[in-house]
Amino acid sequence: LKQQQNGSALEWASEEMKNNEALVMAAVKQTGLALEQASQEMKNNEAIVMAAVQQRGGAIMYASEAMQRNDTVVRASLRELLQRFRRDGLTDWLKQYRDTKVFAETMRNVMKES
């Protein structure tokens, strides 16, 4: 799949391609947010979701509910988000993630564990 800088070719892919593990893996490694366009099966595939959140922590919002509750996935997402925060600064980071339900829920869960 040819990737575009501002998104994923998965958006225009067939349902079969959106369910192809190798193609989806390539897409999410380039842009984690491509997970949004993947099939439900791929959104529930731990390897795919991990690759997506390691590339872009906010991609967790497109993962299946089971993956959003997966400790390993949540921690990887938070690690990437915190790295992005350190690199880009608080203002840009908050603009991007402040409205996501998953982010707020994830932060509440992390705070409970602390």
Secondary structure, 3 states (H helix, E strand, C coil): CCCECCECHHHHCCHHHHCCHHHHHHHHHHCHHHHHHCCHHHHCCHHHHHHHHHHCHHHHHHCCHHHHCCHHHHHHHHHHHHHHHHHHCHHHHHHHHCCCHHHHHHHHHHHHHC
